[in-house]
Amino acid sequence: MNKIRWMEVFVAIVETGNFSEAAKRLDISSVMVGKMVAQMETHLQASLLKRNTRRQTLTQAGKAWYEESLHVLTALRSAESRIASLRRFPAGSLRISASTTLGSCAIARLCSEFQLSFPDVVIEIDLSERFVDIIAEGFDFAFRIGDLPIDTPHVALRLGDYQMTIAGSPAYLAQYGEPRSLEELASHRCLRYSNWNKRNAWRSGDALIWPASATFSCNDGQALRQSALSGTGLIFQPRLLLAEDIAAGRLKPLLADCLPAPRPIHLIWPQDLHFSAKHRSFISWITEFGPPAMA
């Protein structure tokens, strides 16, 4: 039984005054209208219409059924209109995952600028080094650094490259000198990102780029940056994080010929993501403005 269809038929009968006009409005036969009224009355166990040769009037039950039917159909049309609007106009929430440094240096700003153009989109960004399961954890998008598995279950859009930089402050270099090779780093005071492990460590061939031992370790790139600026030691972090300090002369880049190959940055999303305007608009925005922001 299609109760919504019943309601449409009954409202049409009341508004047009008879079965024939209701049938014309709904493009069905008068016989079908009569059958549906009979089905309604059987299901509700109540008479809905008083009929005579000249006209038909609503019973008390019929009046109640008509009013409730109007309420339900109005709510249904409102819901359909709202969903259609979501398909046309960006609105609703987006959950996004990104690594801490990429997120704080580029993604957060890109999302904020996106919201200036699409203020009805609410964004939640989760910044961590954890490898999130975007489907199980309900994320719309994730920014991933590094090569993706060949059998990845996600759609991927490459946005740019994640380039690393070795640098030191003028004060540190004046006191300890500049390393001339990766091997010389072992004799320097080095600042280490403690979240690196065997899976994500940066290498040159089989050798680690950065010494495993360090005079200062931290799981936050910004904290390492502050330590490097104070002259505590040499830093090995993403160019995104250090670019302004290098441009201002607060840090000096080192060993440019020894840096590892950059890793790709991808925006990924589930293959079965139910696209709406907010998703299409975000992908379009990131495609246009993401690459220069991550360079």
DOKE-923599 format. One record per residue: x, y, z of N, C-alpha, C in turn; residue in three letters. Coordinates in steps of 0.1 Angstrom, whole numbers, always signed. Example, Ala and Ser with C-alpha at 12.3 -4.5 7.8 and 13.67 -1.06 7.14 Angstrom:
2
GUZA,nc1,nc2,nc3,cac1,cac2,cac3,cc1,cc2,cc3,residuo
GUZA,+132,-57,+78,+123,-45,+78,+132,-33,+78,ALA .
GUZA,+128,-22,+71,+137,-11,+71,+129,+0,+79,SER .
//
This chain:
295
GUZA,nc1,nc2,nc3,cac1,cac2,cac3,cc1,cc2,cc3,residuo
GUZA,+8,-12,+0,+0,+0,+0,+9,+12,+0,MET .
GUZA,+5,+22,-8,+12,+35,-8,+3,+46,-1,ASN .
GUZA,+6,+48,+11,-2,+57,+19,-1,+71,+14,LYS .
GUZA,+11,+75,+9,+13,+88,+4,+4,+90,-8,ILE .
GUZA,+3,+80,-17,-6,+81,-28,-21,+82,-23,ARG .
GUZA,-24,+75,-13,-38,+76,-8,-41,+90,-4,TRP .
GUZA,-31,+96,+3,-33,+110,+8,-35,+120,-3,MET .
GUZA,-26,+118,-14,-28,+127,-25,-42,+125,-32,GLU .
GUZA,-46,+113,-33,-60,+111,-39,-71,+117,-30,VAL .
GUZA,-70,+115,-17,-80,+120,-8,-80,+136,-8,PHE .
GUZA,-69,+142,-8,-68,+157,-8,-74,+162,-21,VAL .
GUZA,-71,+155,-32,-76,+159,-45,-91,+158,-46,ALA .
GUZA,-97,+147,-40,-112,+146,-39,-118,+158,-32,ILE .
GUZA,-112,+161,-20,-118,+172,-12,-116,+185,-19,VAL .
GUZA,-105,+188,-25,-103,+201,-32,-110,+202,-45,GLU .
GUZA,-112,+191,-52,-120,+193,-65,-135,+190,-63,THR .
GUZA,-139,+183,-53,-153,+181,-50,-159,+168,-54,GLY .
GUZA,-152,+161,-63,-157,+148,-67,-146,+139,-73,ASN .
GUZA,-150,+126,-75,-140,+116,-79,-135,+119,-94,PHE .
GUZA,-144,+124,-102,-140,+126,-116,-129,+137,-118,SER .
GUZA,-131,+148,-111,-122,+159,-111,-109,+155,-105,GLU .
GUZA,-110,+147,-94,-97,+143,-87,-89,+134,-96,ALA .
GUZA,-97,+125,-104,-90,+116,-113,-83,+124,-124,ALA .
GUZA,-89,+134,-129,-83,+143,-140,-70,+149,-134,LYS .
GUZA,-71,+155,-122,-59,+161,-116,-47,+152,-115,ARG .
GUZA,-50,+139,-111,-40,+130,-109,-37,+121,-121,LEU .
GUZA,-44,+123,-132,-42,+115,-144,-44,+100,-141,ASP .
GUZA,-54,+97,-134,-58,+83,-132,-73,+81,-135,ILE .
GUZA,-78,+69,-135,-93,+67,-138,-101,+70,-125,SER .
GUZA,-114,+73,-127,-123,+75,-116,-125,+62,-109,SER .
GUZA,-124,+51,-116,-126,+38,-109,-114,+36,-99,VAL .
GUZA,-102,+39,-103,-90,+38,-95,-92,+47,-82,MET .
GUZA,-97,+59,-84,-100,+68,-73,-109,+61,-63,VAL .
GUZA,-120,+55,-68,-130,+49,-59,-124,+37,-52,GLY .
GUZA,-115,+29,-59,-109,+18,-52,-99,+23,-41,LYS .
GUZA,-92,+34,-43,-83,+38,-33,-91,+43,-21,MET .
GUZA,-102,+50,-23,-110,+55,-12,-115,+42,-4,VAL .
GUZA,-119,+32,-10,-123,+20,-4,-112,+14,+4,ALA .
GUZA,-100,+14,-1,-88,+8,+6,-85,+17,+18,GLN .
GUZA,-86,+30,+17,-84,+38,+29,-94,+35,+40,MET .
GUZA,-106,+35,+36,-117,+33,+46,-115,+19,+53,GLU .
GUZA,-111,+9,+45,-109,-4,+51,-97,-4,+60,THR .
GUZA,-86,+2,+56,-74,+3,+64,-76,+11,+77,HIS .
GUZA,-83,+22,+76,-86,+31,+88,-98,+26,+96,LEU .
GUZA,-106,+17,+90,-118,+12,+97,-127,+23,+101,GLN .
GUZA,-129,+32,+91,-137,+44,+93,-143,+49,+80,ALA .
GUZA,-155,+54,+80,-160,+60,+68,-155,+74,+67,SER .
GUZA,-150,+78,+55,-144,+91,+53,-153,+101,+46,LEU .
GUZA,-162,+96,+38,-171,+104,+30,-185,+100,+31,LEU .
GUZA,-194,+110,+32,-209,+108,+31,-213,+111,+16,LYS .
GUZA,-218,+101,+10,-221,+103,-5,-237,+103,-7,ARG .
GUZA,-241,+112,-16,-255,+111,-21,-255,+114,-36,ASN .
GUZA,-266,+115,-42,-266,+117,-56,-261,+131,-60,THR .
GUZA,-262,+140,-52,-258,+154,-56,-244,+158,-51,ARG .
GUZA,-240,+154,-39,-227,+158,-35,-222,+148,-24,ARG .
GUZA,-209,+150,-20,-203,+142,-9,-197,+152,+1,GLN .
GUZA,-198,+148,+13,-192,+156,+24,-183,+147,+33,THR .
GUZA,-175,+154,+40,-165,+147,+49,-172,+142,+62,LEU .
GUZA,-169,+130,+66,-173,+126,+80,-163,+132,+89,THR .
GUZA,-165,+130,+102,-155,+135,+112,-141,+129,+110,GLN .
GUZA,-142,+116,+107,-129,+109,+104,-123,+114,+91,ALA .
GUZA,-132,+117,+81,-127,+122,+68,-120,+135,+70,GLY .
GUZA,-126,+144,+78,-120,+157,+81,-106,+156,+87,LYS .
GUZA,-105,+147,+97,-92,+145,+104,-82,+139,+94,ALA .
GUZA,-86,+130,+85,-77,+124,+75,-73,+134,+65,TRP .
GUZA,-82,+142,+61,-78,+153,+52,-68,+163,+58,TYR .
GUZA,-70,+167,+70,-61,+177,+76,-47,+171,+78,GLU .
GUZA,-47,+158,+83,-34,+151,+85,-27,+149,+72,GLU .
GUZA,-35,+145,+62,-29,+143,+48,-23,+156,+43,SER .
GUZA,-29,+167,+45,-24,+180,+41,-11,+182,+48,LEU .
GUZA,-10,+180,+61,+2,+182,+69,+13,+173,+64,HIS .
GUZA,+10,+161,+61,+21,+151,+57,+26,+155,+43,VAL .
GUZA,+17,+158,+34,+21,+162,+20,+29,+175,+20,LEU .
GUZA,+25,+184,+28,+32,+197,+29,+46,+195,+34,THR .
GUZA,+48,+186,+44,+61,+183,+50,+69,+176,+39,ALA .
GUZA,+63,+167,+32,+70,+159,+22,+76,+169,+11,LEU .
GUZA,+67,+178,+6,+72,+188,-4,+83,+196,+1,ARG .
GUZA,+82,+200,+14,+92,+208,+20,+106,+201,+21,SER .
GUZA,+105,+188,+24,+117,+180,+25,+123,+178,+11,ALA .
GUZA,+115,+176,+1,+120,+174,-13,+126,+187,-18,GLU .
GUZA,+120,+198,-14,+125,+211,-18,+139,+213,-12,SER .
GUZA,+140,+210,+1,+152,+212,+8,+164,+203,+2,ARG .
GUZA,+161,+191,-1,+171,+182,-7,+175,+187,-20,ILE .
GUZA,+165,+191,-28,+168,+197,-41,+177,+209,-40,ALA .
GUZA,+175,+217,-30,+183,+229,-28,+197,+225,-25,SER .
GUZA,+199,+214,-17,+212,+210,-13,+220,+205,-25,LEU .
GUZA,+213,+200,-35,+219,+195,-47,+224,+207,-56,ARG .
GUZA,+217,+218,-55,+220,+230,-63,+229,+240,-56,ARG .
GUZA,+227,+242,-43,+234,+252,-36,+243,+246,-25,PHE .
GUZA,+256,+250,-24,+264,+244,-13,+259,+247,+1,PRO .
GUZA,+257,+237,+8,+252,+239,+22,+254,+226,+30,ALA .
GUZA,+254,+227,+43,+256,+214,+51,+270,+214,+56,GLY .
GUZA,+274,+202,+61,+287,+201,+68,+297,+192,+59,SER .
GUZA,+310,+195,+61,+321,+187,+55,+331,+183,+66,LEU .
GUZA,+334,+171,+66,+344,+166,+76,+357,+163,+67,ARG .
GUZA,+368,+169,+72,+380,+168,+64,+392,+163,+73,ILE .
GUZA,+400,+154,+68,+412,+150,+75,+425,+154,+68,SER .
GUZA,+435,+158,+76,+447,+162,+70,+458,+161,+80,ALA .
GUZA,+471,+160,+76,+482,+159,+85,+483,+172,+92,SER .
GUZA,+490,+172,+104,+491,+184,+112,+497,+196,+105,THR .
GUZA,+509,+194,+99,+516,+205,+93,+509,+210,+80,THR .
GUZA,+506,+201,+71,+499,+205,+59,+486,+212,+63,LEU .
GUZA,+479,+207,+73,+466,+213,+76,+467,+227,+82,GLY .
GUZA,+477,+229,+91,+479,+242,+97,+485,+252,+87,SER .
GUZA,+493,+247,+78,+500,+257,+69,+492,+260,+56,CYS .
GUZA,+483,+251,+52,+476,+253,+40,+461,+250,+40,ALA .
GUZA,+458,+238,+45,+444,+234,+44,+434,+243,+52,ILE .
GUZA,+438,+246,+64,+429,+255,+73,+426,+268,+66,ALA .
GUZA,+436,+274,+60,+434,+287,+53,+425,+285,+41,ARG .
GUZA,+428,+274,+33,+420,+272,+21,+405,+270,+25,LEU .
GUZA,+403,+262,+35,+389,+260,+40,+382,+273,+44,CYS .
GUZA,+390,+281,+51,+384,+294,+56,+380,+303,+44,SER .
GUZA,+389,+303,+34,+386,+311,+22,+374,+305,+14,GLU .
GUZA,+373,+292,+14,+362,+285,+8,+349,+290,+14,PHE .
GUZA,+349,+291,+28,+337,+294,+35,+333,+309,+33,GLN .
GUZA,+342,+317,+29,+339,+331,+26,+330,+332,+13,LEU .
GUZA,+332,+322,+4,+324,+322,-8,+312,+313,-6,SER .
GUZA,+312,+304,+3,+301,+294,+6,+298,+294,+21,PHE .
GUZA,+292,+305,+26,+290,+306,+41,+281,+296,+47,PRO .
GUZA,+273,+289,+39,+263,+279,+44,+270,+265,+46,ASP .
GUZA,+282,+264,+43,+289,+251,+45,+297,+252,+58,VAL .
GUZA,+294,+242,+67,+301,+241,+79,+313,+231,+78,VAL .
GUZA,+325,+235,+82,+336,+226,+80,+342,+222,+93,ILE .
GUZA,+345,+209,+94,+352,+203,+106,+365,+197,+101,GLU .
GUZA,+377,+202,+105,+390,+197,+101,+396,+189,+113,ILE .
GUZA,+400,+177,+110,+407,+168,+120,+422,+168,+115,ASP .
GUZA,+431,+174,+123,+445,+174,+120,+452,+164,+129,LEU .
GUZA,+459,+154,+123,+466,+144,+131,+475,+137,+121,SER .
GUZA,+485,+129,+126,+493,+121,+118,+487,+107,+117,GLU .
GUZA,+475,+105,+123,+469,+92,+122,+464,+89,+108,ARG .
GUZA,+465,+77,+104,+460,+73,+91,+445,+69,+92,PHE .
GUZA,+437,+79,+90,+423,+77,+92,+416,+68,+82,VAL .
GUZA,+406,+61,+86,+397,+54,+77,+386,+63,+73,ASP .
GUZA,+386,+70,+62,+376,+80,+59,+362,+75,+58,ILE .
GUZA,+360,+63,+54,+347,+57,+53,+341,+54,+66,ILE .
GUZA,+349,+46,+74,+345,+41,+87,+343,+53,+97,ALA .
GUZA,+351,+63,+95,+350,+74,+105,+342,+86,+100,GLU .
GUZA,+336,+85,+88,+326,+95,+84,+332,+108,+78,GLY .
GUZA,+344,+107,+72,+350,+119,+66,+346,+120,+51,PHE .
GUZA,+343,+132,+47,+340,+135,+33,+353,+134,+24,ASP .
GUZA,+363,+141,+30,+376,+142,+22,+388,+140,+32,PHE .
GUZA,+399,+136,+26,+412,+136,+33,+423,+140,+24,ALA .
GUZA,+432,+147,+29,+445,+151,+22,+455,+141,+26,PHE .
GUZA,+461,+134,+16,+471,+124,+19,+485,+128,+13,ARG .
GUZA,+495,+126,+20,+509,+128,+15,+516,+115,+13,ILE .
GUZA,+521,+113,+1,+528,+101,-3,+521,+93,-14,GLY .
GUZA,+527,+83,-19,+521,+75,-29,+509,+67,-23,ASP .
GUZA,+499,+66,-31,+487,+59,-27,+488,+44,-32,LEU .
GUZA,+482,+35,-24,+482,+21,-29,+475,+20,-42,PRO .
GUZA,+480,+11,-51,+475,+8,-64,+460,+4,-63,ILE .
GUZA,+457,-3,-53,+443,-8,-51,+435,+1,-42,ASP .
GUZA,+438,+14,-41,+431,+22,-32,+416,+22,-35,THR .
GUZA,+407,+22,-25,+393,+22,-27,+387,+36,-29,PRO .
GUZA,+396,+46,-30,+391,+60,-30,+394,+66,-44,HIS .
GUZA,+387,+77,-47,+390,+86,-58,+401,+95,-53,VAL .
GUZA,+411,+98,-62,+422,+106,-58,+425,+117,-68,ALA .
GUZA,+427,+129,-63,+431,+141,-71,+444,+146,-67,LEU .
GUZA,+454,+145,-76,+467,+150,-72,+468,+165,-72,ARG .
GUZA,+473,+171,-62,+473,+186,-60,+487,+192,-61,LEU .
GUZA,+497,+185,-58,+510,+191,-58,+520,+182,-52,GLY .
GUZA,+532,+187,-48,+542,+180,-41,+546,+185,-28,ASP .
GUZA,+549,+176,-19,+553,+179,-5,+568,+179,-4,TYR .
GUZA,+574,+190,-4,+589,+191,-5,+595,+194,+9,GLN .
GUZA,+605,+187,+13,+611,+189,+26,+623,+199,+24,MET .
GUZA,+627,+205,+36,+638,+214,+36,+646,+212,+49,THR .
GUZA,+659,+213,+47,+668,+214,+59,+673,+228,+61,ILE .
GUZA,+672,+233,+73,+676,+247,+76,+681,+249,+90,ALA .
GUZA,+688,+260,+91,+693,+264,+105,+693,+279,+106,GLY .
GUZA,+692,+284,+118,+692,+298,+120,+706,+304,+119,SER .
GUZA,+707,+317,+115,+721,+323,+114,+729,+322,+127,PRO .
GUZA,+722,+322,+138,+729,+321,+151,+735,+307,+153,ALA .
GUZA,+727,+297,+150,+732,+283,+151,+744,+281,+141,TYR .
GUZA,+742,+285,+129,+753,+283,+119,+766,+291,+122,LEU .
GUZA,+764,+302,+128,+776,+310,+132,+784,+303,+143,ALA .
GUZA,+777,+296,+152,+783,+289,+163,+788,+275,+159,GLN .
GUZA,+781,+267,+151,+784,+253,+148,+789,+251,+134,TYR .
GUZA,+787,+261,+125,+791,+259,+111,+780,+252,+103,GLY .
GUZA,+782,+251,+90,+772,+245,+81,+776,+231,+78,GLU .
GUZA,+767,+221,+78,+770,+208,+74,+772,+208,+58,PRO .
GUZA,+782,+200,+54,+785,+199,+39,+779,+186,+33,ARG .
GUZA,+775,+177,+41,+769,+165,+36,+759,+159,+46,SER .
GUZA,+752,+149,+42,+742,+143,+51,+749,+136,+62,LEU .
GUZA,+761,+131,+59,+769,+124,+70,+773,+133,+81,GLU .
GUZA,+776,+146,+78,+780,+155,+88,+769,+159,+98,GLU .
GUZA,+756,+156,+94,+745,+159,+103,+746,+152,+116,LEU .
GUZA,+753,+140,+116,+754,+132,+128,+762,+140,+139,ALA .
GUZA,+770,+149,+135,+778,+157,+145,+772,+170,+148,SER .
GUZA,+760,+172,+143,+753,+185,+146,+741,+183,+156,HIS .
GUZA,+737,+194,+161,+725,+193,+170,+713,+194,+161,ARG .
GUZA,+705,+183,+161,+694,+182,+152,+681,+181,+160,CYS .
GUZA,+671,+187,+154,+657,+187,+159,+649,+176,+152,LEU .
GUZA,+643,+167,+159,+636,+156,+153,+621,+156,+155,ARG .
GUZA,+614,+153,+144,+599,+151,+145,+596,+137,+150,TYR .
GUZA,+591,+136,+162,+590,+123,+168,+579,+114,+162,SER .
GUZA,+571,+119,+153,+560,+110,+147,+566,+102,+135,ASN .
GUZA,+578,+105,+131,+583,+97,+120,+586,+83,+125,TRP .
GUZA,+583,+73,+116,+586,+59,+119,+591,+52,+107,ASN .
GUZA,+592,+39,+107,+597,+32,+96,+589,+33,+83,LYS .
GUZA,+576,+35,+85,+567,+37,+74,+568,+50,+67,ARG .
GUZA,+570,+61,+74,+569,+74,+68,+583,+82,+69,ASN .
GUZA,+593,+75,+73,+606,+82,+74,+611,+86,+61,ALA .
GUZA,+618,+98,+60,+623,+103,+47,+637,+97,+45,TRP .
GUZA,+639,+91,+33,+652,+85,+30,+658,+90,+17,ARG .
GUZA,+671,+88,+17,+679,+90,+4,+685,+76,+1,SER .
GUZA,+679,+69,-9,+683,+55,-11,+678,+47,+1,GLY .
GUZA,+688,+40,+7,+685,+32,+19,+688,+39,+32,ASP .
GUZA,+694,+51,+31,+698,+58,+43,+687,+68,+47,ALA .
GUZA,+686,+69,+60,+677,+79,+66,+683,+93,+63,LEU .
GUZA,+674,+103,+59,+679,+116,+57,+683,+123,+70,ILE .
GUZA,+675,+120,+80,+677,+127,+93,+682,+118,+104,TRP .
GUZA,+691,+122,+112,+696,+113,+122,+685,+108,+131,PRO .
GUZA,+686,+95,+135,+676,+90,+145,+677,+96,+158,ALA .
GUZA,+689,+100,+162,+691,+106,+175,+690,+121,+173,SER .
GUZA,+686,+128,+184,+684,+143,+183,+685,+149,+196,ALA .
GUZA,+689,+162,+196,+690,+169,+209,+676,+174,+214,THR .
GUZA,+666,+174,+205,+653,+179,+208,+643,+172,+199,PHE .
GUZA,+633,+166,+205,+623,+159,+197,+609,+164,+201,SER .
GUZA,+600,+164,+191,+587,+169,+194,+577,+164,+183,CYS .
GUZA,+565,+162,+186,+555,+157,+176,+547,+168,+170,ASN .
GUZA,+553,+180,+170,+546,+192,+164,+556,+200,+156,ASP .
GUZA,+554,+202,+143,+563,+209,+135,+565,+224,+139,GLY .
GUZA,+554,+230,+144,+555,+244,+148,+565,+246,+160,GLN .
GUZA,+564,+236,+169,+573,+237,+181,+588,+235,+176,ALA .
GUZA,+590,+226,+167,+604,+224,+161,+608,+237,+154,LEU .
GUZA,+599,+243,+147,+603,+256,+140,+607,+266,+151,ARG .
GUZA,+600,+268,+161,+603,+278,+172,+617,+274,+178,GLN .
GUZA,+620,+262,+180,+633,+258,+185,+644,+261,+175,SER .
GUZA,+641,+259,+162,+651,+262,+152,+654,+277,+152,ALA .
GUZA,+643,+285,+153,+645,+299,+152,+653,+304,+164,LEU .
GUZA,+652,+297,+175,+660,+302,+187,+674,+298,+187,SER .
GUZA,+678,+290,+176,+692,+286,+175,+695,+273,+182,GLY .
GUZA,+685,+265,+186,+688,+252,+193,+694,+242,+184,THR .
GUZA,+690,+241,+171,+696,+231,+163,+691,+232,+148,GLY .
GUZA,+695,+223,+140,+690,+222,+126,+677,+216,+125,LEU .
GUZA,+669,+220,+115,+655,+215,+114,+653,+208,+100,ILE .
GUZA,+646,+198,+100,+642,+191,+87,+627,+190,+87,PHE .
GUZA,+620,+199,+80,+606,+200,+80,+601,+204,+66,GLN .
GUZA,+588,+204,+64,+582,+207,+51,+585,+222,+47,PRO .
GUZA,+587,+224,+34,+590,+238,+29,+578,+247,+33,ARG .
GUZA,+566,+242,+32,+554,+250,+36,+556,+256,+50,LEU .
GUZA,+562,+249,+59,+563,+254,+73,+574,+264,+74,LEU .
GUZA,+585,+263,+66,+597,+271,+68,+598,+282,+58,LEU .
GUZA,+590,+283,+48,+591,+292,+36,+592,+306,+40,ALA .
GUZA,+584,+311,+49,+584,+325,+53,+596,+329,+61,GLU .
GUZA,+601,+320,+70,+613,+322,+77,+625,+322,+68,ASP .
GUZA,+625,+314,+58,+637,+314,+49,+637,+327,+41,ILE .
GUZA,+625,+331,+36,+624,+343,+28,+628,+355,+36,ALA .
GUZA,+625,+355,+49,+628,+367,+58,+643,+366,+63,ALA .
GUZA,+650,+355,+60,+664,+354,+65,+665,+349,+79,GLY .
GUZA,+654,+345,+85,+654,+339,+99,+660,+325,+99,ARG .
GUZA,+659,+318,+88,+664,+305,+86,+672,+304,+73,LEU .
GUZA,+682,+296,+72,+690,+295,+60,+688,+280,+55,LYS .
GUZA,+684,+278,+42,+683,+265,+37,+696,+258,+35,PRO .
GUZA,+697,+245,+37,+710,+238,+37,+709,+225,+29,LEU .
GUZA,+720,+221,+23,+721,+208,+16,+710,+206,+6,LEU .
GUZA,+708,+216,-2,+697,+215,-12,+698,+204,-22,ALA .
GUZA,+711,+200,-25,+713,+189,-34,+711,+175,-28,ASP .
GUZA,+709,+175,-15,+708,+162,-8,+693,+159,-3,CYS .
GUZA,+684,+168,-7,+671,+166,-2,+664,+154,-9,LEU .
GUZA,+655,+148,-2,+647,+136,-8,+638,+141,-19,PRO .
GUZA,+634,+132,-28,+623,+136,-38,+610,+139,-30,ALA .
GUZA,+603,+149,-36,+591,+153,-29,+581,+142,-30,PRO .
GUZA,+571,+142,-21,+560,+132,-21,+547,+139,-26,ARG .
GUZA,+539,+132,-33,+527,+138,-39,+517,+141,-28,PRO .
GUZA,+509,+151,-30,+498,+154,-22,+485,+151,-29,ILE .
GUZA,+476,+143,-23,+463,+140,-30,+452,+144,-21,HIS .
GUZA,+441,+148,-27,+428,+149,-21,+421,+136,-24,LEU .
GUZA,+416,+129,-14,+409,+116,-17,+395,+117,-11,ILE .
GUZA,+386,+109,-17,+372,+108,-12,+367,+94,-16,TRP .
GUZA,+357,+89,-8,+352,+75,-11,+345,+75,-25,PRO .
GUZA,+347,+63,-32,+342,+62,-45,+326,+63,-45,GLN .
GUZA,+320,+59,-34,+305,+59,-34,+300,+71,-26,ASP .
GUZA,+308,+82,-25,+304,+94,-19,+291,+99,-26,LEU .
GUZA,+281,+102,-19,+269,+108,-25,+271,+123,-27,HIS .
GUZA,+274,+126,-39,+278,+140,-42,+266,+150,-41,PHE .
GUZA,+269,+161,-35,+259,+172,-35,+267,+185,-39,SER .
GUZA,+261,+196,-39,+267,+208,-43,+279,+212,-34,ALA .
GUZA,+279,+209,-21,+290,+212,-13,+302,+204,-17,LYS .
GUZA,+301,+192,-20,+312,+183,-25,+318,+188,-38,HIS .
GUZA,+309,+191,-47,+314,+195,-61,+321,+209,-59,ARG .
GUZA,+315,+218,-51,+321,+231,-49,+335,+230,-43,SER .
GUZA,+336,+221,-33,+349,+220,-25,+360,+215,-35,PHE .
GUZA,+356,+204,-42,+366,+199,-51,+371,+209,-62,ILE .
GUZA,+361,+217,-67,+364,+227,-77,+373,+238,-71,SER .
GUZA,+370,+242,-58,+378,+252,-51,+392,+247,-49,TRP .
GUZA,+394,+235,-44,+407,+230,-41,+415,+227,-53,ILE .
GUZA,+408,+223,-64,+415,+221,-77,+421,+234,-82,THR .
GUZA,+414,+245,-80,+419,+258,-85,+429,+265,-75,GLU .
GUZA,+426,+265,-62,+434,+272,-53,+444,+264,-45,PHE .
GUZA,+442,+251,-45,+451,+242,-37,+465,+241,-41,GLY .
GUZA,+468,+239,-54,+482,+237,-58,+491,+249,-55,PRO .
GUZA,+487,+262,-58,+496,+273,-54,+497,+275,-39,PRO .
GUZA,+487,+271,-31,+488,+272,-16,+497,+262,-10,ALA .
GUZA,+499,+251,-18,+508,+240,-12,+522,+240,-18,MET .
GUZA,+525,+249,-27,+538,+249,-34,+549,+253,-25,ALA .
//
